[in-house]
Amino acid sequence: MKAPEIREMTLDDLQLKLKEMSRELFNARFQHVAGQIDNPMKIPQMKKDIARLKTVIREKGMNKKRV
């Protein structure tokens, strides 16, 4: 996911997406350990996407407090 796509989402959508991505990362880690993952480079990309989501959630939360 790209940052502009993430910024267009609502706060509720961001939190749902974060929960979904965290679950996917958890499953991908298990697949990696078991040797079943197709593309191991998917894990670092998922971590970056989760970090982007958390950053935007925090930004939107701070904007809400200021207003």
DSSP file (Angstrom, degrees, kcal/mol; ACC not computed):
  #  RESIDUE AA STRUCTURE BP1 BP2  ACC     N-H-->O    O-->H-N    N-H-->O    O-->H-N    TCO  KAPPA ALPHA  PHI   PSI    X-CA   Y-CA   Z-CA
    1    1 A M              0   0    0      0, 0.0     2,-0.3     0, 0.0    51,-0.1   0.000 360.0 360.0 360.0 143.8    0.0    0.0    0.0
    2    2 A K     >  -     0   0    0      1,-0.1     4,-1.9    50,-0.0     3,-0.3  -0.677 360.0-115.5 -97.3 154.2    1.1    3.5   -0.7
    3    3 A A  H  > S+     0   0    0     -2,-0.3     4,-2.6     1,-0.2     5,-0.2   0.882 113.1  54.7 -58.6 -43.1    0.9    6.4    1.7
    4    4 A P  H  > S+     0   0    0      0, 0.0     4,-1.1     0, 0.0    -1,-0.2   0.892 108.3  50.4 -60.6 -36.2   -1.6    8.4   -0.4
    5    5 A E  H  > S+     0   0    0     -3,-0.3     4,-0.5     1,-0.2     3,-0.4   0.915 112.1  47.7 -63.1 -42.0   -4.0    5.4   -0.5
    6    6 A I  H >< S+     0   0    0     -4,-1.9     3,-1.2     1,-0.2    -1,-0.2   0.894 106.6  56.1 -67.9 -40.4   -3.7    5.0    3.3
    7    7 A R  H 3< S+     0   0    0     -4,-2.6    -1,-0.2     1,-0.3    -2,-0.2   0.754 100.9  59.5 -65.9 -24.0   -4.3    8.7    4.0
    8    8 A E  H 3< S+     0   0    0     -4,-1.1    -1,-0.3    -3,-0.4    -2,-0.2   0.684  89.2  93.3 -76.9 -17.7   -7.6    8.6    2.1
    9    9 A M  S << S-     0   0    0     -3,-1.2     2,-0.1    -4,-0.5    -3,-0.0  -0.369  80.5-112.6 -77.4 154.5   -9.0    5.9    4.4
   10   10 A T     >  -     0   0    0      1,-0.1     4,-2.4    -2,-0.1     5,-0.2  -0.368  30.4-106.5 -78.8 165.9  -11.1    6.7    7.5
   11   11 A L  H  > S+     0   0    0      1,-0.2     4,-2.1     2,-0.2     5,-0.2   0.883 121.1  50.2 -62.0 -40.2   -9.8    6.1   11.0
   12   12 A D  H  > S+     0   0    0      2,-0.2     4,-2.0     1,-0.2    -1,-0.2   0.916 111.0  49.0 -65.0 -42.5  -12.1    3.1   11.4
   13   13 A D  H  > S+     0   0    0      1,-0.2     4,-2.5     2,-0.2    -2,-0.2   0.889 109.7  52.9 -62.9 -39.2  -11.0    1.6    8.1
   14   14 A L  H  X S+     0   0    0     -4,-2.4     4,-2.4     1,-0.2    -1,-0.2   0.911 108.7  48.9 -63.2 -42.7   -7.4    2.1    9.0
   15   15 A Q  H  X S+     0   0    0     -4,-2.1     4,-2.0     2,-0.2    -1,-0.2   0.881 112.1  48.4 -67.2 -37.4   -7.8    0.3   12.3
   16   16 A L  H  X S+     0   0    0     -4,-2.0     4,-2.3     2,-0.2    -2,-0.2   0.916 112.4  48.7 -65.8 -43.0   -9.5   -2.6   10.6
   17   17 A K  H  X S+     0   0    0     -4,-2.5     4,-2.9     1,-0.2    -2,-0.2   0.883 109.6  53.0 -64.5 -38.6   -6.8   -2.8    7.9
   18   18 A L  H  X S+     0   0    0     -4,-2.4     4,-2.4     2,-0.2    -1,-0.2   0.921 109.6  47.8 -62.1 -45.0   -4.1   -2.7   10.7
   19   19 A K  H  X S+     0   0    0     -4,-2.0     4,-1.9     2,-0.2    -2,-0.2   0.913 113.7  48.1 -62.3 -42.4   -5.8   -5.7   12.5
   20   20 A E  H  X S+     0   0    0     -4,-2.3     4,-2.1     1,-0.2    -2,-0.2   0.921 112.6  47.4 -64.0 -45.5   -6.0   -7.6    9.2
   21   21 A M  H  X S+     0   0    0     -4,-2.9     4,-2.4     1,-0.2    -2,-0.2   0.868 110.0  53.1 -66.5 -36.8   -2.4   -6.9    8.2
   22   22 A S  H  X S+     0   0    0     -4,-2.4     4,-2.2     2,-0.2    -1,-0.2   0.901 109.5  48.7 -64.4 -40.8   -1.2   -7.9   11.7
   23   23 A R  H  X S+     0   0    0     -4,-1.9     4,-2.2     2,-0.2    -2,-0.2   0.904 111.1  50.3 -65.0 -41.7   -3.0  -11.2   11.4
   24   24 A E  H  X S+     0   0    0     -4,-2.1     4,-2.6     2,-0.2    -2,-0.2   0.900 110.1  50.2 -63.4 -41.4   -1.5  -11.8    7.9
   25   25 A L  H  X S+     0   0    0     -4,-2.4     4,-2.3     2,-0.2    -2,-0.2   0.913 108.7  52.4 -63.4 -42.6    2.0  -11.0    9.2
   26   26 A F  H  X S+     0   0    0     -4,-2.2     4,-1.6     1,-0.2    -2,-0.2   0.931 112.8  44.5 -57.8 -47.2    1.5  -13.5   12.1
   27   27 A N  H  X S+     0   0    0     -4,-2.2     4,-2.3     1,-0.2    -2,-0.2   0.881 110.7  54.4 -66.5 -38.4    0.5  -16.2    9.6
   28   28 A A  H  X S+     0   0    0     -4,-2.6     4,-2.3     1,-0.2    -1,-0.2   0.865 105.2  54.0 -64.9 -36.1    3.3  -15.4    7.2
   29   29 A R  H  X S+     0   0    0     -4,-2.3     4,-2.1     2,-0.2    -1,-0.2   0.908 109.0  48.2 -64.7 -40.8    5.8  -15.8   10.0
   30   30 A F  H  X S+     0   0    0     -4,-1.6     4,-2.1     1,-0.2    -2,-0.2   0.912 111.6  49.8 -65.0 -41.5    4.5  -19.2   10.8
   31   31 A Q  H  X>S+     0   0    0     -4,-2.3     5,-2.8     1,-0.2     6,-0.9   0.883 109.2  52.8 -63.4 -37.4    4.6  -20.2    7.1
   32   32 A H  H ><5S+     0   0    0     -4,-2.3     3,-0.7     3,-0.2    -2,-0.2   0.923 109.8  47.1 -64.5 -44.4    8.2  -18.9    6.9
   33   33 A V  H 3<5S+     0   0    0     -4,-2.1    -1,-0.2     1,-0.2    -2,-0.2   0.880 113.7  48.4 -64.5 -38.1    9.3  -21.0    9.8
   34   34 A A  H 3<5S-     0   0    0     -4,-2.1    -1,-0.2    -5,-0.2    -2,-0.2   0.566 113.6-119.8 -79.9  -7.9    7.6  -24.1    8.4
   35   35 A G  T <<5S+     0   0    0     -3,-0.7    -3,-0.2    -4,-0.7    -2,-0.1   0.735  83.1 113.9  77.5  22.7    9.2  -23.4    5.0
   36   36 A Q      < +     0   0    0     -5,-2.8     2,-0.2    -6,-0.2    -4,-0.2   0.477  38.3 110.8-103.7  -4.5    5.8  -23.0    3.2
   37   37 A I        -     0   0    0     -6,-0.9    -9,-0.0     1,-0.1    -8,-0.0  -0.526  54.2-154.1 -78.2 137.0    6.0  -19.3    2.3
   38   38 A D  S    S+     0   0    0      1,-0.3    -1,-0.1    -2,-0.2    -6,-0.0   0.909  85.8  23.6 -74.5 -43.7    6.3  -18.6   -1.4
   39   39 A N    >   -     0   0    0      1,-0.1     3,-1.8     2,-0.0    -1,-0.3  -0.891  61.0-171.6-129.7 100.3    8.0  -15.2   -1.2
   40   40 A P  T >  S+     0   0    0      0, 0.0     3,-1.1     0, 0.0    -1,-0.1   0.702  84.0  70.4 -66.8 -17.2    9.9  -14.5    2.1
   41   41 A M  T 3> S+     0   0    0      1,-0.2     4,-1.1     2,-0.2     5,-0.1   0.538  80.4  78.6 -75.3  -4.6   10.4  -10.9    1.0
   42   42 A K  H <> S+     0   0    0     -3,-1.8     4,-2.2     1,-0.2    -1,-0.2   0.815  83.4  63.3 -69.3 -31.0    6.7  -10.4    1.6
   43   43 A I  H <> S+     0   0    0     -3,-1.1     4,-2.1    -4,-0.3    -1,-0.2   0.941 102.3  45.2 -64.7 -50.3    7.3  -10.3    5.4
   44   44 A P  H  > S+     0   0    0      0, 0.0     4,-2.0     0, 0.0    -1,-0.2   0.880 113.1  52.5 -62.3 -34.0    9.4   -7.1    5.4
   45   45 A Q  H  X S+     0   0    0     -4,-1.1     4,-2.2     1,-0.2    -2,-0.2   0.895 108.3  50.3 -66.3 -39.0    6.9   -5.4    3.0
   46   46 A M  H  X S+     0   0    0     -4,-2.2     4,-2.3     2,-0.2    -1,-0.2   0.892 108.1  53.2 -65.2 -39.0    4.1   -6.3    5.4
   47   47 A K  H  X S+     0   0    0     -4,-2.1     4,-2.1     1,-0.2    -1,-0.2   0.903 109.4  48.9 -62.0 -40.9    6.0   -4.8    8.3
   48   48 A K  H  X S+     0   0    0     -4,-2.0     4,-2.3     2,-0.2    -2,-0.2   0.901 110.1  50.8 -66.0 -40.8    6.5   -1.5    6.3
   49   49 A D  H  X S+     0   0    0     -4,-2.2     4,-2.4     2,-0.2    -2,-0.2   0.903 110.0  50.1 -63.5 -40.2    2.8   -1.4    5.5
   50   50 A I  H  X S+     0   0    0     -4,-2.3     4,-2.6     1,-0.2    -1,-0.2   0.905 109.9  50.8 -63.8 -40.7    1.9   -1.9    9.1
   51   51 A A  H  X S+     0   0    0     -4,-2.1     4,-2.2     2,-0.2    -2,-0.2   0.898 109.6  50.6 -63.9 -39.8    4.2    0.9   10.1
   52   52 A R  H  X S+     0   0    0     -4,-2.3     4,-2.3     2,-0.2     5,-0.2   0.925 110.7  49.2 -63.1 -43.7    2.6    3.2    7.5
   53   53 A L  H  X S+     0   0    0     -4,-2.4     4,-2.5     1,-0.2    -2,-0.2   0.931 111.4  48.5 -61.0 -46.0   -0.8    2.4    8.8
   54   54 A K  H  X S+     0   0    0     -4,-2.6     4,-2.2     1,-0.2    -1,-0.2   0.877 110.4  52.3 -62.6 -37.7    0.3    3.1   12.4
   55   55 A T  H  X S+     0   0    0     -4,-2.2     4,-2.4     2,-0.2    -1,-0.2   0.935 111.8  44.3 -64.3 -46.7    1.8    6.4   11.4
   56   56 A V  H  X S+     0   0    0     -4,-2.3     4,-2.8     2,-0.2     5,-0.2   0.888 111.7  53.4 -67.8 -38.3   -1.3    7.6    9.6
   57   57 A I  H  X S+     0   0    0     -4,-2.5     4,-2.2    -5,-0.2    -1,-0.2   0.923 111.1  47.0 -60.0 -43.2   -3.5    6.4   12.5
   58   58 A R  H  X S+     0   0    0     -4,-2.2     4,-2.3     2,-0.2    -2,-0.2   0.917 111.7  50.3 -65.3 -43.3   -1.3    8.4   14.9
   59   59 A E  H  X S+     0   0    0     -4,-2.4     4,-2.3     1,-0.2    -2,-0.2   0.932 112.4  46.4 -60.1 -46.4   -1.4   11.5   12.7
   60   60 A K  H  X S+     0   0    0     -4,-2.8     4,-1.8     1,-0.2    -1,-0.2   0.871 111.4  52.6 -67.0 -34.9   -5.2   11.4   12.4
   61   61 A G  H  X S+     0   0    0     -4,-2.2     4,-1.5    -5,-0.2    -1,-0.2   0.885 109.9  48.0 -65.3 -39.0   -5.5   10.9   16.1
   62   62 A M  H  X S+     0   0    0     -4,-2.3     4,-1.6     1,-0.2    -2,-0.2   0.878 110.1  52.2 -70.2 -37.4   -3.3   13.9   16.8
   63   63 A N  H  X S+     0   0    0     -4,-2.3     4,-1.5     1,-0.2    -1,-0.2   0.871 106.8  54.0 -64.8 -36.4   -5.3   16.0   14.4
   64   64 A K  H  < S+     0   0    0     -4,-1.8    -1,-0.2     1,-0.2    -2,-0.2   0.886 107.9  49.6 -64.9 -38.6   -8.5   15.0   16.1
   65   65 A K  H  < S+     0   0    0     -4,-1.5    -1,-0.2     1,-0.2    -2,-0.2   0.839 109.4  52.0 -69.6 -33.3   -7.2   16.2   19.5
   66   66 A R  H  <        0   0    0     -4,-1.6    -1,-0.2     1,-0.2    -2,-0.2   0.833 360.0 360.0 -73.1 -32.6   -6.1   19.6   18.1
   67   67 A V     <        0   0    0     -4,-1.5    -1,-0.2    -5,-0.1    -2,-0.2   0.472 360.0 360.0 -76.6 360.0   -9.4   20.4   16.6
